Amino acid sequence: MDRVNTPRTWVTSAGGQTRMAAPDLFFVFALNLTSAWWPLVPGVNTVLVPRSVFLDTKLKADFDAGNFGYLPTAAVYGDDLATASLSDGVAAVIAGTLRGDQATDVLDRLLMNASGGWVHAYVDITGHVLVANLPTDVVRIVPWAAVVNGPTGDVPADFWTKIGAPMTMEMNHLDTCWECAVPFFQCARRV
């Protein structure tokens, strides 16, 4: 599967951690990118932001000031971005389609504190989502890449001589052992 078609998952944290230390609510930014802009890739990019981090970001300060930047038409699920929660682990979901440069601007404002200083880091946890100690409901809404099985091809020419015949012989041997063991257990049961 091509890397650029694989949904990417990013998490922001104060220390660049890939494993969350304590349960927290998360703001989930589901961004569908129409173009690449490093580090984001075309397609679905999910940015997970712990609530404790989000409340002190430049993006949150901009939202409070009425400046939604590139997200004015994004769907927001969760009424009050400061206090609402959709579930035990999800505070809000913000979903939208952006160009790569626009999404990178959103990511940058998530990495800055309210006064514009760079204080947070992002980590690509695409291959580690299940071991990042994220709440279960956060893991459930992270998009996963479809698995496509390729053609299996023909059975190898020497399959029967290397695997099939010995396996058949072993199964016949186990069958013979079972036939000998059944009368023994029947006699033992009567005693």
MIDOSE-1310 file (N, C-alpha, C; in nm, 2 decimals, decimal comma, always signed):
residues 191
mdrv	+0,09/-0,12/+0,00/+0,00/+0,00/+0,00/+0,09/+0,12/+0,00; +0,06/+0,22/-0,08/+0,14/+0,34/-0,09/+0,12/+0,43/+0,03; +0,23/+0,48/+0,08/+0,24/+0,56/+0,21/+0,14/+0,68/+0,20; +0,14/+0,75/+0,09/+0,06/+0,87/+0,08/-0,09/+0,84/+0,09
ntpr	-0,13/+0,72/+0,06/-0,28/+0,69/+0,07/-0,31/+0,63/+0,21; -0,22/+0,62/+0,29/-0,24/+0,57/+0,43/-0,29/+0,68/+0,52; -0,40/+0,67/+0,59/-0,44/+0,77/+0,68/-0,33/+0,79/+0,79; -0,29/+0,91/+0,82/-0,18/+0,94/+0,92/-0,25/+0,99/+1,05
twvt	-0,19/+0,95/+1,16/-0,23/+0,99/+1,29/-0,12/+1,06/+1,36; -0,15/+1,18/+1,41/-0,05/+1,27/+1,48/-0,10/+1,30/+1,61; -0,02/+1,31/+1,71/-0,06/+1,35/+1,84/+0,03/+1,47/+1,89; -0,03/+1,57/+1,95/+0,05/+1,68/+2,00/+0,07/+1,66/+2,15
sagg	+0,18/+1,69/+2,20/+0,20/+1,68/+2,35/+0,31/+1,78/+2,39; +0,32/+1,81/+2,52/+0,41/+1,90/+2,57/+0,55/+1,85/+2,55; +0,57/+1,72/+2,57/+0,71/+1,66/+2,57/+0,74/+1,57/+2,45; +0,65/+1,57/+2,35/+0,67/+1,49/+2,23/+0,66/+1,34/+2,26
qtrm	+0,57/+1,31/+2,36/+0,56/+1,17/+2,40/+0,47/+1,09/+2,30; +0,50/+0,97/+2,28/+0,42/+0,88/+2,20/+0,32/+0,80/+2,28; +0,33/+0,80/+2,41/+0,24/+0,72/+2,49/+0,19/+0,82/+2,60; +0,06/+0,83/+2,60/+0,00/+0,93/+2,70/+0,01/+0,87/+2,84
aapd	+0,05/+0,96/+2,93/+0,07/+0,91/+3,07/-0,06/+0,89/+3,15; -0,16/+0,97/+3,13/-0,28/+0,97/+3,20/-0,40/+0,99/+3,11; -0,51/+0,93/+3,15/-0,63/+0,95/+3,06/-0,66/+1,10/+3,05; -0,70/+1,14/+2,94/-0,73/+1,28/+2,91/-0,84/+1,29/+2,80
lffv	-0,91/+1,39/+2,79/-1,00/+1,42/+2,68/-0,92/+1,46/+2,56; -0,96/+1,43/+2,44/-0,88/+1,47/+2,32/-0,97/+1,55/+2,22; -0,91/+1,65/+2,17/-0,97/+1,72/+2,05/-0,92/+1,64/+1,93; -1,01/+1,60/+1,84/-0,97/+1,52/+1,73/-0,99/+1,61/+1,60
faln	-0,88/+1,64/+1,53/-0,89/+1,72/+1,41/-0,87/+1,62/+1,29; -0,99/+1,59/+1,22/-0,99/+1,50/+1,11/-0,98/+1,58/+0,98; -0,86/+1,59/+0,93/-0,83/+1,68/+0,81/-0,81/+1,60/+0,69; -0,89/+1,62/+0,59/-0,87/+1,56/+0,46/-0,79/+1,65/+0,37
ltsa	-0,67/+1,62/+0,34/-0,58/+1,70/+0,26/-0,59/+1,68/+0,11; -0,60/+1,78/+0,04/-0,60/+1,77/-0,11/-0,46/+1,77/-0,17; -0,36/+1,81/-0,09/-0,23/+1,82/-0,13/-0,13/+1,80/-0,01; -0,01/+1,76/-0,04/+0,09/+1,74/+0,06/+0,15/+1,87/+0,10
wwpl	+0,19/+1,88/+0,23/+0,27/+1,99/+0,28/+0,34/+1,93/+0,41; +0,47/+1,91/+0,40/+0,54/+1,84/+0,51/+0,50/+1,90/+0,64; +0,47/+1,81/+0,74/+0,48/+1,67/+0,74/+0,36/+1,59/+0,71; +0,25/+1,67/+0,67/+0,12/+1,61/+0,64/+0,12/+1,55/+0,50
vpgv	+0,04/+1,45/+0,48/+0,03/+1,38/+0,35/-0,11/+1,40/+0,29; -0,12/+1,38/+0,16/-0,26/+1,39/+0,10/-0,35/+1,28/+0,15; -0,47/+1,31/+0,16/-0,57/+1,21/+0,22/-0,60/+1,25/+0,37; -0,64/+1,15/+0,44/-0,68/+1,18/+0,58/-0,56/+1,19/+0,67
ntvl	-0,56/+1,29/+0,75/-0,46/+1,31/+0,86/-0,54/+1,34/+0,98; -0,52/+1,27/+1,09/-0,59/+1,29/+1,21/-0,49/+1,35/+1,31; -0,52/+1,46/+1,37/-0,44/+1,52/+1,47/-0,51/+1,51/+1,61; -0,45/+1,44/+1,70/-0,51/+1,42/+1,83/-0,44/+1,52/+1,93
vprs	-0,52/+1,60/+1,99/-0,47/+1,70/+2,08/-0,53/+1,68/+2,22; -0,45/+1,65/+2,32/-0,51/+1,64/+2,46/-0,57/+1,77/+2,50; -0,68/+1,76/+2,57/-0,75/+1,88/+2,61/-0,66/+1,98/+2,69; -0,58/+1,92/+2,78/-0,49/+2,00/+2,86/-0,39/+2,08/+2,77
vfld	-0,36/+2,03/+2,65/-0,27/+2,10/+2,56/-0,35/+2,20/+2,48; -0,47/+2,16/+2,43/-0,55/+2,24/+2,34/-0,59/+2,37/+2,40; -0,63/+2,37/+2,53/-0,68/+2,49/+2,60/-0,57/+2,60/+2,61; -0,44/+2,56/+2,59/-0,34/+2,67/+2,59/-0,27/+2,68/+2,45
tklk	-0,35/+2,66/+2,34/-0,29/+2,67/+2,21/-0,33/+2,80/+2,14; -0,25/+2,84/+2,05/-0,28/+2,96/+1,97/-0,41/+2,94/+1,89; -0,44/+2,82/+1,85/-0,56/+2,79/+1,77/-0,68/+2,81/+1,86; -0,68/+2,77/+1,99/-0,79/+2,79/+2,08/-0,80/+2,94/+2,11
adfd	-0,69/+3,01/+2,12/-0,70/+3,16/+2,15/-0,76/+3,22/+2,02; -0,72/+3,18/+1,90/-0,78/+3,24/+1,78/-0,93/+3,21/+1,77; -0,97/+3,08/+1,81/-1,11/+3,05/+1,81/-1,19/+3,14/+1,91; -1,13/+3,17/+2,03/-1,20/+3,25/+2,12/-1,21/+3,40/+2,07
agnf	-1,12/+3,44/+1,99/-1,12/+3,57/+1,93/-1,21/+3,58/+1,80; -1,26/+3,47/+1,77/-1,35/+3,47/+1,65/-1,27/+3,45/+1,52; -1,15/+3,42/+1,53/-1,06/+3,39/+1,41/-1,05/+3,24/+1,38; -1,12/+3,19/+1,29/-1,12/+3,05/+1,26/-1,02/+3,01/+1,15
gylp	-0,95/+3,11/+1,10/-0,85/+3,09/+0,99/-0,90/+3,00/+0,88; -0,84/+2,89/+0,86/-0,88/+2,80/+0,75/-0,99/+2,70/+0,79; -1,04/+2,72/+0,91/-1,15/+2,62/+0,95/-1,29/+2,68/+0,97; -1,32/+2,79/+0,89/-1,46/+2,85/+0,92/-1,57/+2,76/+0,87
taav	-1,55/+2,67/+0,78/-1,65/+2,58/+0,73/-1,63/+2,44/+0,78; -1,54/+2,42/+0,87/-1,51/+2,28/+0,92/-1,63/+2,24/+1,01; -1,67/+2,12/+1,01/-1,77/+2,07/+1,10/-1,71/+2,05/+1,23; -1,78/+2,10/+1,33/-1,74/+2,09/+1,47/-1,84/+2,01/+1,55
ygdd	-1,80/+1,90/+1,60/-1,89/+1,82/+1,68/-1,86/+1,84/+1,83; -1,94/+1,91/+1,90/-1,91/+1,95/+2,04/-1,94/+2,09/+2,05; -2,03/+2,14/+2,13/-2,07/+2,28/+2,14/-1,97/+2,37/+2,19; -1,93/+2,35/+2,31/-1,84/+2,44/+2,38/-1,70/+2,38/+2,38
lata	-1,61/+2,44/+2,30/-1,47/+2,38/+2,28/-1,39/+2,38/+2,41; -1,43/+2,46/+2,51/-1,36/+2,46/+2,63/-1,41/+2,36/+2,73; -1,53/+2,32/+2,73/-1,59/+2,23/+2,83/-1,66/+2,11/+2,78; -1,71/+2,11/+2,66/-1,79/+2,00/+2,61/-1,71/+1,87/+2,59
slsd	-1,78/+1,76/+2,60/-1,72/+1,64/+2,56/-1,82/+1,55/+2,50; -1,78/+1,48/+2,39/-1,87/+1,39/+2,32/-1,88/+1,25/+2,39; -1,77/+1,21/+2,46/-1,76/+1,08/+2,52/-1,66/+1,09/+2,63; -1,62/+0,98/+2,69/-1,52/+0,98/+2,79/-1,38/+1,02/+2,75
gvaa	-1,36/+1,01/+2,62/-1,22/+1,04/+2,57/-1,22/+1,15/+2,46; -1,33/+1,18/+2,40/-1,34/+1,28/+2,30/-1,41/+1,41/+2,34; -1,33/+1,52/+2,34/-1,39/+1,65/+2,38/-1,46/+1,71/+2,26; -1,40/+1,70/+2,15/-1,47/+1,76/+2,03/-1,40/+1,70/+1,90
viag	-1,47/+1,70/+1,79/-1,42/+1,66/+1,67/-1,43/+1,77/+1,57; -1,32/+1,81/+1,51/-1,32/+1,92/+1,41/-1,28/+1,85/+1,27; -1,37/+1,85/+1,18/-1,34/+1,78/+1,05/-1,36/+1,88/+0,93; -1,26/+1,87/+0,84/-1,27/+1,95/+0,72/-1,17/+1,91/+0,61
tlrg	-1,19/+1,97/+0,50/-1,10/+1,94/+0,38/-1,02/+2,07/+0,36; -0,89/+2,05/+0,36/-0,79/+2,16/+0,34/-0,68/+2,13/+0,25; -0,62/+2,23/+0,20/-0,49/+2,21/+0,12/-0,38/+2,18/+0,23; -0,27/+2,13/+0,18/-0,16/+2,09/+0,27/-0,11/+2,21/+0,35
dqat	-0,09/+2,33/+0,28/-0,04/+2,44/+0,35/-0,13/+2,49/+0,46; -0,26/+2,48/+0,43/-0,36/+2,53/+0,53/-0,36/+2,44/+0,65; -0,35/+2,31/+0,63/-0,35/+2,21/+0,74/-0,23/+2,23/+0,82; -0,11/+2,26/+0,75/+0,01/+2,28/+0,83/+0,00/+2,40/+0,91
dvld	-0,07/+2,51/+0,87/-0,09/+2,63/+0,95/-0,18/+2,59/+1,07; -0,28/+2,51/+1,05/-0,36/+2,46/+1,17/-0,27/+2,38/+1,27; -0,19/+2,29/+1,22/-0,09/+2,22/+1,30/+0,00/+2,31/+1,38; +0,06/+2,41/+1,30/+0,15/+2,50/+1,37/+0,08/+2,58/+1,48
rllm	-0,04/+2,62/+1,46/-0,11/+2,69/+1,57/-0,15/+2,60/+1,69; -0,16/+2,47/+1,66/-0,18/+2,37/+1,77/-0,05/+2,35/+1,85; +0,07/+2,38/+1,79/+0,20/+2,37/+1,86/+0,24/+2,49/+1,93; +0,17/+2,60/+1,91/+0,21/+2,73/+1,98/+0,12/+2,75/+2,10
nasg	+0,17/+2,81/+2,20/+0,08/+2,85/+2,32/+0,00/+2,97/+2,28; -0,09/+3,01/+2,37/-0,18/+3,12/+2,33/-0,11/+3,25/+2,29; +0,01/+3,27/+2,34/+0,08/+3,40/+2,30/+0,17/+3,38/+2,18; +0,17/+3,26/+2,12/+0,24/+3,24/+1,99/+0,38/+3,18/+2,01
gwvh	+0,42/+3,14/+2,13/+0,55/+3,07/+2,15/+0,54/+2,92/+2,12; +0,64/+2,87/+2,06/+0,65/+2,73/+2,02/+0,67/+2,65/+2,15; +0,58/+2,57/+2,20/+0,59/+2,50/+2,32/+0,56/+2,35/+2,31; +0,49/+2,31/+2,21/+0,44/+2,17/+2,20/+0,51/+2,11/+2,08
ayvd	+0,50/+1,98/+2,07/+0,56/+1,90/+1,97/+0,45/+1,80/+1,91; +0,48/+1,76/+1,79/+0,39/+1,65/+1,73/+0,47/+1,53/+1,71; +0,40/+1,42/+1,71/+0,46/+1,29/+1,69/+0,37/+1,21/+1,60; +0,43/+1,14/+1,50/+0,35/+1,06/+1,41/+0,34/+0,92/+1,48
itgh	+0,21/+0,89/+1,52/+0,19/+0,76/+1,59/+0,11/+0,67/+1,50; +0,11/+0,69/+1,37/+0,03/+0,61/+1,28/+0,05/+0,46/+1,31; +0,16/+0,40/+1,32/+0,18/+0,26/+1,35/+0,17/+0,22/+1,50; +0,15/+0,32/+1,58/+0,15/+0,29/+1,73/+0,02/+0,34/+1,80
vlva	-0,09/+0,36/+1,72/-0,21/+0,41/+1,78/-0,26/+0,32/+1,89; -0,25/+0,19/+1,87/-0,31/+0,09/+1,97/-0,23/+0,08/+2,10; -0,10/+0,13/+2,10/-0,02/+0,12/+2,22/+0,01/+0,25/+2,28; -0,06/+0,36/+2,23/-0,03/+0,49/+2,28/-0,11/+0,53/+2,41
nlpt	-0,18/+0,43/+2,46/-0,26/+0,45/+2,59/-0,36/+0,56/+2,56; -0,42/+0,56/+2,44/-0,53/+0,65/+2,41/-0,66/+0,59/+2,46; -0,76/+0,68/+2,50/-0,89/+0,62/+2,53/-0,95/+0,54/+2,42; -1,02/+0,44/+2,45/-1,08/+0,35/+2,35/-1,16/+0,42/+2,25
dvvr	-1,25/+0,52/+2,29/-1,33/+0,59/+2,19/-1,25/+0,68/+2,10; -1,13/+0,72/+2,14/-1,05/+0,80/+2,05/-0,99/+0,70/+1,94; -0,95/+0,59/+1,99/-0,89/+0,49/+1,89/-1,00/+0,45/+1,79; -1,12/+0,43/+1,84/-1,23/+0,39/+1,75/-1,26/+0,49/+1,63
ivpw	-1,24/+0,62/+1,65/-1,27/+0,71/+1,55/-1,15/+0,75/+1,46; -1,04/+0,70/+1,49/-0,92/+0,72/+1,41/-0,94/+0,64/+1,28; -0,93/+0,70/+1,16/-0,95/+0,62/+1,04/-0,83/+0,52/+1,02; -0,87/+0,41/+0,97/-0,77/+0,30/+0,94/-0,77/+0,28/+0,79
aavv	-0,65/+0,25/+0,74/-0,63/+0,22/+0,60/-0,69/+0,08/+0,57; -0,76/+0,07/+0,46/-0,81/-0,06/+0,42/-0,70/-0,15/+0,39; -0,72/-0,28/+0,42/-0,62/-0,38/+0,39/-0,66/-0,45/+0,26; -0,57/-0,45/+0,16/-0,60/-0,51/+0,03/-0,51/-0,63/+0,02
ngpt	-0,58/-0,74/+0,00/-0,50/-0,86/-0,02/-0,46/-0,88/-0,17; -0,34/-0,91/-0,19/-0,30/-0,93/-0,33/-0,33/-1,07/-0,38; -0,30/-1,09/-0,50/-0,33/-1,23/-0,55/-0,23/-1,33/-0,49; -0,28/-1,45/-0,46/-0,20/-1,55/-0,39/-0,11/-1,62/-0,49
gdvp	-0,15/-1,63/-0,61/-0,07/-1,70/-0,71/-0,10/-1,85/-0,71; -0,02/-1,92/-0,79/-0,04/-2,07/-0,80/+0,03/-2,14/-0,68; -0,02/-2,26/-0,65/+0,05/-2,34/-0,55/+0,18/-2,37/-0,60; +0,29/-2,36/-0,52/+0,42/-2,40/-0,56/+0,43/-2,54/-0,61
adfw	+0,51/-2,57/-0,71/+0,52/-2,70/-0,78/+0,55/-2,81/-0,68; +0,64/-2,78/-0,58/+0,69/-2,88/-0,49/+0,61/-2,88/-0,36; +0,49/-2,81/-0,35/+0,41/-2,80/-0,23/+0,38/-2,94/-0,17; +0,33/-3,03/-0,26/+0,28/-3,16/-0,21/+0,39/-3,24/-0,15
tkig	+0,51/-3,24/-0,22/+0,62/-3,32/-0,17/+0,68/-3,27/-0,04; +0,68/-3,13/-0,03/+0,74/-3,08/+0,09/+0,65/-3,06/+0,21; +0,52/-3,03/+0,19/+0,43/-3,00/+0,29/+0,31/-3,10/+0,30; +0,25/-3,11/+0,18/+0,12/-3,19/+0,18/+0,14/-3,34/+0,22
apmt	+0,24/-3,41/+0,16/+0,25/-3,55/+0,18/+0,30/-3,57/+0,33; +0,40/-3,50/+0,38/+0,43/-3,53/+0,52/+0,31/-3,49/+0,62; +0,24/-3,39/+0,59/+0,12/-3,36/+0,67/+0,02/-3,47/+0,67; -0,01/-3,52/+0,55/-0,10/-3,63/+0,54/-0,05/-3,75/+0,62
memn	+0,08/-3,78/+0,61/+0,13/-3,90/+0,68/+0,12/-3,87/+0,83; +0,14/-3,75/+0,88/+0,13/-3,72/+1,02/-0,01/-3,73/+1,07; -0,11/-3,69/+0,99/-0,25/-3,70/+1,02/-0,29/-3,85/+1,03; -0,24/-3,93/+0,94/-0,27/-4,07/+0,94/-0,21/-4,14/+1,07
hldt	-0,09/-4,09/+1,11/-0,03/-4,14/+1,23/-0,11/-4,10/+1,35; -0,16/-3,98/+1,36/-0,24/-3,94/+1,47/-0,37/-4,01/+1,48; -0,43/-4,04/+1,36/-0,55/-4,12/+1,35/-0,53/-4,26/+1,41; -0,42/-4,32/+1,38/-0,39/-4,46/+1,43/-0,37/-4,45/+1,58
cwec	-0,30/-4,35/+1,63/-0,28/-4,34/+1,77/-0,42/-4,32/+1,84; -0,51/-4,25/+1,79/-0,64/-4,22/+1,84/-0,72/-4,35/+1,85; -0,71/-4,43/+1,74/-0,78/-4,56/+1,73/-0,73/-4,66/+1,84; -0,60/-4,65/+1,87/-0,55/-4,73/+1,98/-0,59/-4,68/+2,12
avpf	-0,60/-4,55/+2,13/-0,62/-4,49/+2,26/-0,77/-4,51/+2,30; -0,86/-4,51/+2,21/-1,01/-4,51/+2,25/-1,04/-4,64/+2,32; -1,00/-4,76/+2,28/-1,03/-4,88/+2,36/-0,97/-4,87/+2,50; -0,85/-4,82/+2,51/-0,79/-4,81/+2,64/-0,87/-4,72/+2,74
fqca	-0,92/-4,61/+2,69/-1,00/-4,52/+2,78/-1,13/-4,58/+2,81; -1,19/-4,66/+2,71/-1,31/-4,72/+2,74/-1,30/-4,82/+2,85; -1,19/-4,90/+2,85/-1,17/-5,00/+2,95/-1,14/-4,93/+3,09; -1,07/-4,82/+3,08/-1,03/-4,75/+3,21/-1,16/-4,69/+3,27
rrv	-1,25/-4,65/+3,19/-1,38/-4,59/+3,24/-1,46/-4,70/+3,31; -1,46/-4,82/+3,26/-1,54/-4,93/+3,32/-1,49/-4,97/+3,46; -1,36/-4,96/+3,48/-1,30/-5,00/+3,61/-1,33/-4,91/+3,72
